[in-house]
Amino acid sequence: MAYAKLIGAEVRRKEDPRLITGTGQYVGDLKLPGMLHVALVRSPYPHARIRSIDARVALKRPGVVAVITGQDLQASCNPLPMSGGEGGPKSKRTRPILSIDKVRHVGEAVAAVVATSPVVAIDAVAEVDVDWEPLPAVADMLKALEPDAPRLFEEMESNLDHVKRRKVGDPDAAFASAFKVVKQRMVNQRLCGLPMEGRAVVAMPDPMSGGLTVWTSTQAPHQMRGEIAKVLRMAENQVRVIAPDVGGGFGVKIGIYPEDALVAALARQFNAPVRWVEGRLEHMMATTHGRGQVADLEAAVTEDGTVTALRMRVIGDSGAYPVAPGIPDLTLAMGVGVYHVPNIDFEVTVVYTNTTPIAAYRGAGRPEAAYYLERMMDVIAAELGMDGAEVRRRNFIPPEAFPYKTPTGETYDSGEYNRALAKALDISNYAALREEQQQRIASGSNKLLGIGLATYVEMCGFGPYESAQVKVEPTGTVTVTTGISPHGQGGATTFAQIVADMLGVDFDSVVVKHGDTATTPMGIGTMGSRSIAVGGSALYRATERVREKARRIAATMLEANPADLELVDGHFQVRGAPDSKVAWARVVKRAYSDKLPDDISPGLEETDFFKPPELIYPFGAHVAVVEVDTDTGDVRIRNYYSVDDCGPRISPMLVNGQVHGGLAQGIAQALLEEVVYDENGQLLSGSLMDYAIPRADLFPPFTTDKTETPTPLNPLGAKGIGEAATIGSTPAIANAVADALRHLGVRHIDIPLRSEKVWRAMQGR
């Protein structure tokens, strides 16, 4: 397709005026007449039986309407849907809305106080007396696999959810004949999502349908509707889910939580609006976490640094419930990254622990794989005395190999990995950085320079489909409704750019609506970097059909062949005869008139469901430059260079915004963030006093650039960008710190690379 005025242009975000002026509408802003408020009684124990719950004192407090337990809901509600695994029947791993017999992690809810104000509800929580029987707990995923470990689900034989293996080629022979076998254990620590807006739910009975309207801070309204309906035993068309403005998600707002179903159930029970808004402490305890893996890698390498075989053993923590136990499987799927490795022996083991469940967090399985591989490439380089860039070049999948079938079963659509790396090395002036590094070592400087490289590829554009409807109003303005549900990405801006460009209408005349299951076509939602690649492709195809119908109508008005017409500056005109033209507004007016020929139906609107044929694989290369203080172990980022390839960029400014945000989160994992439990399962990092998130002064100005390799799998040629920078930045920073200490004999330090940890590593050398 031809990129014209708006596709690829820098435009201001449509969403920003209301958000920066404080007129955005979030779930927590809703105030409905007669609203009741919910606060939750949560477990202080990681593992305990519930002997009894005594709410008599709480019920005496003025304003308390009821105290609801899991037993009260059992007759009217199904358990929450759990993801499947290979460790046993789903029935053995059920999760009620409120726990009934026992709890499996700190913060698990066992009762709900319903009151006339949030203050009353919160105060009454302390007056609900729960008689607990503490049980032995296991928080460490390695210990959870031991035969005598406390079992979370007594009906199961162990804490194992599933094991997945993939063995291709002859890795055993490759290891037996290797010049060197390089081994390294690595940890991907548990993280907290921490969007600016926590979770929130409001539910209200709908007397018209006999059902419910639910406002919730979600990334996937239609999925939420289906899951609420299933739990409450309702028909889906009785549940309307609305996601208004959503203040960030990062994956933790994809699926249903106990609170979503609880608030909906209480609204039905009390026939009144009911509201619950998460506090930050609750978020740390009860909203799903991310990452949480331990990996052992072995690489068989030749003398010149070629990797002939790779072994990977990953243990993934599922937490207390199988919310998303398949995420570690994605680590296996992306286990060869950008490299041609003919022989692999991979195994992923997923285990339950007495901790908050782990689910999607920006990248979901792919950052873990990239971290392991990119650290491994630098460990190999150090073992062989080679430069990390050269080791990578020797192992890249060549451009002529695409589409490339990996030994893990993925089919990469397109890629030019060395081009991205070459550009990153060029813009960072890599050779000069290496010279400066050696000069500092020679001079005995206490500020060591480290240069970290990372090349990555990720999977995105997940199906099974996405939807878009384009409706041209009789006045010529355009309304877009989409199954995509943005939460900060700027989807309304990008979608308006596509439509305005393709139809030749004014950008400001395009309105994009989303997040309401009553008005939008069935959609999957926003996750997995799929908005443009899948949702944008549906929009492109629907808009293309609208344009072609308008062309046919214009042809009847001009008495011309539709094939001879082109759309130029808001007019359909005869190619080669620009004076023979008709304005867009007149064509639209004719579409809604009685003057159409019999073979053209009235109206000008189209709906499309785009089913991606395969996943798509954006990629890139990052260079991080850090200074490590030998006296304190403090790490300072001096420069950061990011070259990311997401195919054609519809809205470059928004792409840069996604890259900047992704870099911040990935760098924060490398240096700061970590959810910590003690050995008994108590959460030690349960507030922002204890969980370190980055501030703006941690980061230097980022230097961003691109290569452009379109995908052949969608009409825009576009790949995803939302998670890419997170995937590349964590290993780049970790490699930079290890590189700074390489001459001291420091081989590897597990992230996060806090100052004390770095200092101690240096003292040992």
Buried (B, 14 or more C-beta within 10 A) or exposed (E): EEEBEBBBBEBEBBBEEEBEEEEBEBBBBBEBEEBBBBBBBBBEBBBBEBEEBEBEBBBEBEBBBBBBBBBBBBEEBBBBBBBBBEBBEEEEBBBBBBBBEBBBBBBBBBBBBBBBEBEBBBBBBEBBEBEBEEBEBBBBBEBBBEEEBBBBBEEBEBBBBBBBEBBBBBBBEBBEEBEEBBEBEBBBBBBBBBBEBBBBBBBBBBEEBEBBBBBBBBBBBBBBBBBBBBBBEBEBEBBBBBBBBBBBBBBBBBBBBBBBBBBBBBBBBBEBBBBBBBBBBBBBBBBBBBBBBBBBBBBBBBEEBBBBBBBBBBBBBBBBBBBBBBBBBBBBBBBBBBBBBBBBBBBBBBBBBBBBBBBBBBBBBBBBBBBBBBBBBBBBBBBBEBBBBEBBBBBBBEBEEBBBEBBBEBBBBBBBBBBBBBBBBBBBBBEEBBEBBEEBBEEEEEBBBBBBBBBBBBBBBBBEBBBBBBBBBEEBBBBBBBBBBBBBBBBBBBBBBBBBBBBBBBBEBBBBBBBBBBEBBBBBBBBBBBBBBBBBBBBBBBBBBBBEBBBBBBBBBBEBEBEBBBBEEBBBBBEEEEEBBBBBBBBBBBBBEEEBEEEBEEBBBBBBBBEBEBBBBBBBBBBBBBBBBBEEBBBEBBBBBBBBBBBBBBBBBBBBBBBBBBBBBBBBBBBBBBBBBEEBBBBEBBEBEEBBEBEEEBBBEBBBBBBEBBBEBBBBBBBBBBBBBBBBBBBBBBBBBBBBBBEBEBBBBBBBBBBEBBBEBBEEE
